[in-house]
Amino acid sequence: MKIAIIGYGKMGRTIEKIATKEKIEVVCIIDKEMQKGDLSKADVSINFCVPSAAVENIFKSFDYKVPVVCGTTGWLDNFDLVKKYCEEKETAFIYSSNFSFGVNIFFKVNKYLASLMNKYDSPYRISIEETHHKEKLDSPSGTAISLANDIIDNNNSFKSWTKNKNSESISMISNRQNKKIGVHNISFESKFDKIKIQHEAFSRDAFAKGSIIAAKWIKNKRGVFKMDDILDF
């Protein structure tokens, strides 16, 4: 398989490292004003660029009918536009706020807890706390927003999330610390007890590996997909 890497920061270089180990050819690298190689020769492009350039870079791949695996967050206001352009160009697209298999299991556990509590008059308030390195541009993280939206979709007691700790909505807390790859905590707390679940990433390799698995899966497909379409659980 041949891939293009769009966004050559820490994630892009980690994807290149994993691809080299798996004997996947990197035929193009695009980053800011730099382009090395030929995007049209890629079977799939993997996009971890900055949010402000995400849509433009996705469209570049679609113009060559190159399917896109996108892990960039912070651009989803334009999701419908991207979906429409993907369909017009008859290619394929998969977006996830997190390509780690561990995080996707974490998503499932979170949904399950939220749905269990929906069966009762739940006394629990919910808070989500995420911690990442200081270079992360979006806050809260895309993963934290996905977790909050999954709770909202599976529990009628919550309609929104907010950074206001005293709100009846899901409370969102964001921290930025040096060297933290990614930590997400969810607390379901009542006056009687607390249920807490956590996922912590130790390296970027899990995200890179997951995006490469997604690239292998989406090759030669058409349509707009989610991680649930790949994972069998």
C-alpha positions in Angstrom: 0.0 0.0 0.0 1.1 3.6 -0.7 0.1 6.4 1.6 0.3 10.2 1.8 0.9 11.9 5.2 -0.7 15.3 5.6 0.6 17.1 8.6 4.2 16.3 9.4 4.2 17.1 13.1 4.7 14.6 15.9 1.8 12.5 14.7 2.8 12.6 11.1 6.4 11.5 11.9 5.0 8.7 14.1 2.8 7.5 11.3 5.8 7.5 9.0 7.8 5.4 11.6 5.0 2.8 11.9 4.5 2.7 8.1 8.2 2.1 7.5 8.1 -0.9 9.9 5.1 -2.3 8.1 6.8 -1.8 4.7 4.1 0.7 3.6 5.4 3.2 1.1 5.1 6.9 1.9 4.7 8.5 -1.5 3.8 12.0 -0.4 4.2 14.3 2.7 2.4 17.6 2.9 3.0 20.1 5.7 2.2 23.8 5.7 3.9 25.3 2.6 5.9 22.1 1.9 5.0 19.1 -0.3 7.3 16.2 -1.0 6.2 13.6 -3.5 3.0 13.1 -5.5 -0.4 12.9 -3.7 -2.0 11.4 -6.8 0.1 8.2 -6.4 -1.3 7.5 -2.9 -3.8 4.7 -2.2 -4.9 6.6 0.9 -4.0 9.8 2.7 -3.7 10.1 6.4 -4.5 13.6 7.7 -3.3 15.0 11.0 -2.7 18.5 10.0 -3.7 21.7 11.9 -7.5 22.3 12.2 -7.4 25.4 10.0 -6.0 23.5 7.1 -8.0 20.3 7.5 -10.8 20.9 5.0 -8.5 22.2 2.3 -6.2 19.2 2.6 -9.1 16.7 2.7 -10.4 18.3 -0.6 -6.9 18.0 -2.2 -7.0 14.2 -1.7 -10.6 14.0 -2.9 -9.7 15.8 -6.1 -7.3 12.9 -6.9 -10.0 10.4 -5.7 -7.7 9.4 -2.9 -9.6 8.2 0.2 -8.9 10.1 3.4 -8.3 8.9 7.0 -8.7 12.0 9.2 -7.6 12.3 12.8 -7.5 16.1 12.9 -10.1 17.6 15.3 -11.5 21.1 15.6 -13.0 21.4 12.1 -16.3 19.5 12.4 -18.5 22.6 11.6 -17.6 21.7 8.0 -18.3 18.0 8.2 -21.4 18.1 6.0 -19.5 20.0 3.3 -16.7 17.4 3.4 -19.2 14.5 3.2 -20.9 16.1 0.2 -17.6 16.6 -1.6 -16.5 13.1 -0.9 -19.7 11.8 -2.4 -19.4 14.1 -5.5 -15.8 12.8 -6.1 -16.9 9.1 -5.5 -14.2 8.4 -3.0 -14.0 7.5 0.7 -13.6 9.2 4.0 -13.3 8.2 7.6 -13.0 10.6 10.5 -12.4 9.7 14.2 -11.5 12.0 17.1 -9.3 9.1 18.2 -7.9 6.1 16.3 -6.6 4.3 19.3 -8.3 0.9 19.7 -8.1 1.4 23.5 -9.9 4.7 23.3 -12.6 3.2 21.1 -13.2 0.5 23.7 -13.3 3.4 26.2 -16.0 5.0 24.1 -18.1 1.8 24.3 -17.8 1.6 28.1 -18.8 5.3 28.4 -21.9 4.8 26.2 -22.8 1.7 28.3 -22.6 3.5 31.6 -24.6 6.4 30.3 -27.3 4.1 28.9 -27.5 2.1 32.2 -28.1 5.3 34.1 -30.8 6.4 31.7 -33.0 3.5 32.9 -33.4 5.2 36.3 -34.0 8.6 37.8 -30.2 9.1 38.0 -28.8 11.1 40.9 -25.4 11.3 39.1 -23.7 14.4 37.8 -21.1 13.9 35.1 -17.7 15.6 34.6 -15.1 14.9 31.9 -11.5 16.0 32.5 -8.9 15.8 29.7 -5.1 16.5 29.9 -2.8 16.9 26.9 0.5 18.4 26.0 0.8 22.2 25.7 1.1 22.2 22.0 -2.4 20.7 21.4 -4.3 23.4 19.6 -8.0 22.5 20.3 -9.5 22.7 23.8 -11.4 20.7 24.9 -10.0 17.7 22.9 -12.0 16.1 20.1 -12.0 12.9 22.1 -13.5 14.7 25.2 -16.2 16.2 23.0 -17.0 12.7 21.5 -17.3 11.3 25.0 -19.7 14.1 26.0 -21.8 13.7 22.9 -22.0 10.0 23.4 -23.4 10.6 27.0 -25.9 13.1 25.6 -27.0 10.6 23.0 -27.5 7.8 25.5 -28.8 9.6 28.6 -31.9 11.9 28.6 -30.7 13.7 31.7 -28.0 15.7 29.8 -28.5 17.9 26.8 -25.2 19.7 26.5 -21.7 20.1 27.9 -20.1 23.2 29.4 -16.9 24.5 31.0 -19.0 25.8 33.8 -18.4 23.5 36.8 -21.6 24.6 38.6 -23.9 23.8 35.6 -26.4 20.9 35.4 -24.9 20.0 32.1 -21.8 17.8 31.6 -18.9 19.6 33.1 -15.8 19.8 30.8 -12.3 20.4 32.2 -9.2 20.9 30.0 -5.6 20.8 31.2 -2.4 21.4 29.2 0.8 20.0 30.6 4.2 19.2 29.1 4.8 15.7 27.9 1.2 14.4 28.5 0.1 12.5 25.4 -3.5 12.2 26.4 -5.6 11.4 29.5 -9.4 11.3 29.7 -11.3 10.9 33.0 -15.0 10.6 33.3 -16.7 10.9 36.7 -20.3 9.9 37.5 -20.8 11.3 41.0 -23.7 11.4 43.4 -24.0 12.4 47.0 -23.6 8.7 47.8 -20.7 7.5 45.6 -18.6 8.0 42.5 -18.0 5.9 39.4 -14.8 6.9 37.5 -13.3 5.5 34.3 -10.0 6.6 32.7 -8.0 6.2 29.6 -4.4 7.3 29.4 -2.2 7.1 26.3 1.5 6.5 26.9 2.7 7.2 23.3 1.4 8.3 19.9 2.0 4.8 18.5 -1.5 3.6 19.3 -3.1 6.5 17.3 -0.7 6.0 14.4 -1.2 2.2 14.3 -5.0 2.7 14.4 -4.9 5.2 11.5 -2.9 2.8 9.4 -5.3 0.0 10.1 -8.1 2.4 9.0 -6.2 3.3 5.9 -5.8 -0.4 4.9 -9.6 -0.9 5.6 -10.7 2.1 3.5 -8.6 1.5 0.5 -10.7 1.0 -2.7 -13.9 1.8 -0.8 -16.5 4.5 -1.4 -18.5 6.4 1.2 -18.2 8.1 4.6 -17.4 5.8 7.5 -16.7 5.7 11.3 -14.4 3.6 13.5 -17.5 1.5 14.4 -17.5 0.3 10.8 -14.0 -1.1 11.2 -14.1 -2.5 14.7 -16.1 -5.6 15.4 -17.2 -5.1 19.0 
